[in-house]
Amino acid sequence: MKTDELSYRSAEIEDFDQCLAIDHSYQTSRIWQLNINQQPETISLRFQTLRLPQTTSIPYPYDQEELPKRWWEAHWFLVGEQQAKIQAYVTATCETLRPVVWINDLAVAPDFRLHGHGSHLIDAARGWAKQENARHLMVAIPMKNDPAITFLRKNGFNFCGYNEAHIKQRDIDLYFSAKL
């Protein structure tokens, strides 16, 4: 087995501790900024990147207490492991009233990033979403997570909206969608 190769399987409750042990934080040197210009007849939105003075470590928006609750609510949970140690995972939820599947969480351990595992998890989520007869796979990403935004765009996702009301994070969520 290559040092960066993972095998994938459905998660079990016993996997929660190992998933929590993954470093969910990320490094970024860019963030996104939203400018809104409202006039009586138009509303203009502009998103642009800003370079930070130095690379910054950003924590995952959900803490160790919230993540297991999110995982229990997920309809689908896949882990990637190497030698019985989980190095990556993805969770997803299928909406009941619309043909949409949301990726709730996706994490890859730092030593396994940039080896295609995130893309593999996205492809697996696409496959599951199609089995659930979804027409869109969606993700909400904090606006300061430029690495995830870049990753999603490279994996066929397009910007489709935003939400300023994510009060806990005090950040704006950007929505991305991939048509299935």
C-alpha positions as CSV (number, residue, x, y, z in Angstrom):
1,M,0.0,0.0,0.0
2,K,1.4,3.4,-0.9
3,T,1.9,5.7,2.1
4,D,-0.9,8.0,1.0
5,E,-3.4,5.4,-0.1
6,L,-6.7,5.0,1.8
7,S,-9.5,2.4,1.8
8,Y,-13.1,3.7,2.2
9,R,-16.0,2.2,4.1
10,S,-19.2,3.3,5.8
11,A,-18.6,4.8,9.2
12,E,-19.6,3.2,12.5
13,I,-20.2,4.8,15.9
14,E,-16.8,3.4,17.0
15,D,-15.2,5.7,14.4
16,F,-16.3,8.9,16.0
17,D,-13.2,9.3,18.3
18,Q,-10.8,8.8,15.4
19,C,-12.8,11.3,13.3
20,L,-12.6,13.8,16.1
21,A,-8.9,13.3,16.3
22,I,-8.4,14.6,12.7
23,D,-7.0,18.1,12.6
24,H,-9.9,19.9,10.9
25,S,-8.2,23.3,10.8
26,Y,-6.7,24.8,7.6
27,Q,-4.1,27.3,6.5
28,T,-4.9,30.2,4.3
29,S,-3.3,33.3,2.9
30,R,-6.5,34.6,1.3
31,I,-10.0,35.3,2.4
32,W,-13.1,36.3,0.4
33,Q,-14.8,39.7,0.9
34,L,-18.4,40.6,0.1
35,N,-19.4,44.1,-1.2
36,I,-23.1,44.9,-1.5
37,N,-24.4,48.0,-3.4
38,Q,-28.1,48.5,-3.0
39,Q,-30.0,51.0,-5.1
40,P,-33.7,51.4,-5.6
41,E,-33.8,49.4,-8.8
42,T,-30.7,47.2,-8.4
43,I,-28.8,45.2,-5.9
44,S,-25.2,44.4,-6.8
45,L,-23.0,41.8,-5.1
46,R,-19.3,41.4,-5.6
47,F,-17.1,38.7,-4.1
48,Q,-13.4,39.2,-4.3
49,T,-10.3,37.7,-2.6
50,L,-8.1,39.6,-0.3
51,R,-4.5,38.6,0.4
52,L,-3.7,38.3,4.1
53,P,-0.4,39.8,5.4
54,Q,0.6,36.2,6.5
55,T,-0.7,32.7,6.3
56,T,-3.2,32.1,9.1
57,S,-4.5,29.0,10.7
58,I,-8.3,28.9,10.8
59,P,-10.2,26.5,13.1
60,Y,-13.0,24.3,11.8
61,P,-16.4,26.1,12.4
62,Y,-17.7,23.2,14.5
63,D,-16.2,22.1,17.8
64,Q,-15.6,18.7,19.3
65,E,-19.1,18.7,21.0
66,E,-21.0,19.8,17.9
67,L,-19.4,17.4,15.4
68,P,-20.9,14.1,16.8
69,K,-24.3,15.7,16.9
70,R,-23.9,16.6,13.2
71,W,-22.8,13.1,12.4
72,W,-25.8,11.6,14.1
73,E,-28.1,13.8,12.0
74,A,-26.3,12.8,8.8
75,H,-27.9,10.3,6.4
76,W,-24.6,9.1,5.0
77,F,-21.1,8.9,6.6
78,L,-18.0,7.6,4.8
79,V,-14.5,7.2,6.2
80,G,-11.1,6.7,4.6
81,E,-8.6,4.8,6.6
82,Q,-5.1,3.4,6.4
83,Q,-4.0,0.6,8.6
84,A,-7.1,0.9,10.8
85,K,-6.5,4.6,11.4
86,I,-9.1,7.1,9.9
87,Q,-7.5,9.8,7.9
88,A,-10.5,11.3,6.1
89,Y,-14.3,11.4,6.2
90,V,-17.4,13.0,4.6
91,T,-21.0,13.2,5.8
92,A,-24.1,14.1,3.8
93,T,-27.8,14.7,4.4
94,C,-30.6,14.4,1.9
95,E,-33.4,17.0,2.0
96,T,-36.9,15.6,2.2
97,L,-38.8,18.2,0.2
98,R,-36.3,19.0,-2.5
99,P,-34.0,16.7,-4.6
100,V,-30.9,18.1,-2.9
101,V,-28.1,16.4,-0.9
102,W,-25.9,18.6,1.4
103,I,-22.4,17.7,2.3
104,N,-22.3,18.5,6.0
105,D,-18.6,17.9,6.8
106,L,-15.6,16.8,4.9
107,A,-12.2,16.5,6.6
108,V,-8.8,15.1,5.5
109,A,-5.9,14.8,7.9
110,P,-3.1,17.3,7.0
111,D,-0.6,14.6,5.9
112,F,-3.2,13.2,3.5
113,R,-4.3,16.5,1.9
114,L,-3.4,17.2,-1.7
115,H,-3.4,13.5,-2.6
116,G,-6.9,13.3,-4.1
117,H,-8.7,12.0,-1.1
118,G,-11.0,15.0,-0.8
119,S,-11.9,14.6,-4.5
120,H,-12.5,10.9,-3.9
121,L,-14.9,11.7,-1.0
122,I,-16.7,14.3,-3.2
123,D,-17.1,11.7,-6.0
124,A,-18.4,9.1,-3.4
125,A,-20.9,11.7,-2.2
126,R,-22.0,12.4,-5.8
127,G,-22.6,8.7,-6.2
128,W,-24.7,8.4,-3.0
129,A,-26.6,11.6,-3.9
130,K,-27.5,10.1,-7.3
131,Q,-28.7,6.9,-5.6
132,E,-31.0,9.1,-3.5
133,N,-32.4,10.7,-6.7
134,A,-30.9,14.1,-5.9
135,R,-30.4,16.6,-8.7
136,H,-27.9,18.8,-6.9
137,L,-25.1,18.3,-4.4
138,M,-24.6,21.4,-2.2
139,V,-22.0,22.6,0.3
140,A,-22.0,25.7,2.6
141,I,-18.5,27.1,3.2
142,P,-17.4,29.9,5.5
143,M,-16.3,32.8,3.3
144,K,-12.8,32.8,4.9
145,N,-12.1,29.2,3.8
146,D,-10.4,30.0,0.5
147,P,-8.8,26.5,0.2
148,A,-12.2,24.8,0.4
149,I,-13.7,27.3,-2.1
150,T,-10.8,26.6,-4.5
151,F,-11.2,22.8,-4.0
152,L,-14.9,22.9,-4.6
153,R,-14.6,24.9,-7.8
154,K,-11.9,22.5,-9.1
155,N,-14.4,19.6,-8.4
156,G,-17.2,21.1,-10.5
157,F,-19.1,23.1,-7.9
158,N,-20.4,26.6,-8.8
159,F,-21.3,29.5,-6.5
160,C,-25.1,29.6,-6.0
161,G,-25.8,31.9,-3.1
162,Y,-24.8,33.1,0.4
163,N,-26.2,33.5,3.9
164,E,-25.1,36.3,6.3
165,A,-27.1,34.9,9.2
166,H,-24.7,32.3,10.4
167,I,-24.5,34.0,13.8
168,K,-22.4,31.4,15.7
169,Q,-19.5,31.6,13.3
170,R,-19.9,35.3,12.8
171,D,-19.1,34.6,9.2
172,I,-20.9,34.5,5.9
173,D,-21.5,31.1,4.4
174,L,-21.1,30.8,0.6
175,Y,-23.2,28.1,-1.1
176,F,-21.8,25.9,-3.9
177,S,-23.7,23.4,-6.0
178,A,-22.9,20.7,-8.4
179,K,-25.5,19.5,-10.8
180,L,-25.9,15.7,-10.8
